Amino acid sequence: MEKSKEFVKNKTQGLIIKDAVRKVLEDVDMKKDLKGFQLWTEAITYVVAEKIKCELYAMKDVYNVLAIKHNVSYSQVERALRTAVLSTSIDVQTYFNTKHKITNSLFLALACAKVEKIAKI
């Protein structure tokens, strides 16, 4: 019985994280029809759900996980993520209140922090 409670808790937590991720991506007005939207959803969910600290992951690891899952190349994943960030109609720097140039790794770190705050993780 204890395993079933743990499964429900994990499944509920996963749904809360996914909803928070989608909210962040919708807040920056990322185009949902781009492959990058789906990849960002999975990347952020993966990092937050696995409780990977931003200092401990490398973007190449995230690219590789997504590339293997979607049977595409590392560079295709990187380009899709970058294109999705560039397609936003809202200024991402303003949304995240930063003056740094938005790279994929910075976007992931900022989005993960925002998702954790929204999902209260």
C-alpha positions as CSV (number, residue, x, y, z in Angstrom):
1,M,0.0,0.0,0.0
2,E,2.9,2.3,0.8
3,K,4.3,2.0,-2.8
4,S,0.9,3.0,-4.2
5,K,0.8,6.2,-2.1
6,E,4.4,7.0,-3.2
7,F,3.4,6.5,-6.8
8,V,0.4,8.8,-6.5
9,K,2.5,11.5,-4.7
10,N,5.2,11.3,-7.4
11,K,2.6,11.4,-10.2
12,T,0.9,14.4,-8.6
13,Q,4.2,16.2,-8.1
14,G,5.1,15.5,-11.8
15,L,1.8,17.1,-12.9
16,I,2.4,20.1,-10.7
17,I,5.9,20.6,-12.2
18,K,4.6,20.2,-15.7
19,D,1.9,22.8,-15.1
20,A,4.4,25.2,-13.7
21,V,6.8,24.6,-16.6
22,R,4.0,25.3,-19.1
23,K,3.0,28.5,-17.2
24,V,6.6,29.8,-17.4
25,L,6.9,29.0,-21.1
26,E,3.5,30.6,-21.8
27,D,4.4,33.7,-19.7
28,V,7.4,34.3,-22.0
29,D,5.0,33.7,-25.0
30,M,7.0,30.9,-26.5
31,K,5.4,29.5,-29.6
32,K,3.8,26.2,-28.8
33,D,4.0,24.9,-32.3
34,L,7.8,24.8,-32.3
35,K,9.6,21.6,-31.4
36,G,11.6,23.7,-28.9
37,F,8.5,24.3,-26.8
38,Q,8.1,20.5,-26.2
39,L,11.9,20.1,-25.7
40,W,12.0,23.0,-23.2
41,T,9.1,21.4,-21.3
42,E,10.9,18.1,-21.1
43,A,14.3,19.7,-20.2
44,I,13.0,21.9,-17.4
45,T,10.8,19.1,-16.1
46,Y,13.8,16.7,-16.1
47,V,16.1,19.0,-14.2
48,V,13.4,20.1,-11.7
49,A,12.0,16.6,-11.1
50,E,15.4,15.0,-10.7
51,K,16.4,17.8,-8.3
52,I,19.5,18.4,-10.3
53,K,21.3,21.6,-9.0
54,C,22.1,24.1,-11.7
55,E,25.8,24.0,-10.8
56,L,25.9,20.2,-11.2
57,Y,24.5,19.7,-14.7
58,A,25.9,20.6,-18.1
59,M,23.7,21.6,-21.0
60,K,25.4,18.9,-23.1
61,D,23.9,16.3,-20.7
62,V,20.5,17.7,-21.2
63,Y,21.0,17.9,-25.0
64,N,22.1,14.2,-25.0
65,V,19.1,13.0,-22.9
66,L,16.7,14.8,-25.2
67,A,18.5,13.7,-28.4
68,I,18.4,10.1,-27.4
69,K,14.7,10.3,-26.4
70,H,13.6,11.9,-29.6
71,N,16.1,10.1,-31.9
72,V,17.7,13.3,-33.2
73,S,21.2,14.8,-33.1
74,Y,22.6,16.8,-30.2
75,S,22.9,19.9,-32.5
76,Q,19.2,19.6,-33.6
77,V,18.2,19.7,-30.0
78,E,20.4,22.7,-29.2
79,R,19.1,24.6,-32.3
80,A,15.5,23.8,-31.5
81,L,15.9,25.1,-27.9
82,R,17.7,28.2,-29.0
83,T,15.2,29.0,-31.8
84,A,12.3,28.6,-29.3
85,V,13.9,31.1,-26.9
86,L,14.5,33.6,-29.8
87,S,10.9,33.2,-31.0
88,T,9.4,34.7,-27.8
89,S,7.6,37.9,-28.3
90,I,8.2,39.0,-24.7
91,D,11.7,40.2,-23.7
92,V,13.1,37.2,-21.8
93,Q,15.7,39.3,-20.0
94,T,13.0,41.6,-18.6
95,Y,10.8,38.6,-17.6
96,F,13.6,37.0,-15.6
97,N,14.9,40.4,-14.5
98,T,18.5,39.9,-15.7
99,K,20.9,41.9,-17.8
100,H,22.8,38.8,-19.0
101,K,22.6,37.5,-22.5
102,I,20.0,34.7,-22.5
103,T,21.7,31.5,-23.5
104,N,20.2,28.0,-23.4
105,S,21.9,27.2,-20.1
106,L,20.9,30.6,-18.5
107,F,17.3,30.2,-19.7
108,L,17.2,26.7,-18.2
109,A,18.6,27.8,-14.9
110,L,16.2,30.8,-14.6
111,A,13.2,28.8,-15.8
112,C,14.0,26.0,-13.3
113,A,14.2,28.5,-10.4
114,K,10.9,30.0,-11.5
115,V,9.2,26.6,-11.8
116,E,10.5,25.6,-8.3
117,K,9.1,28.8,-6.9
118,I,5.7,28.3,-8.6
119,A,5.5,24.6,-7.7
120,K,6.8,25.3,-4.2
121,I,9.4,22.7,-4.4
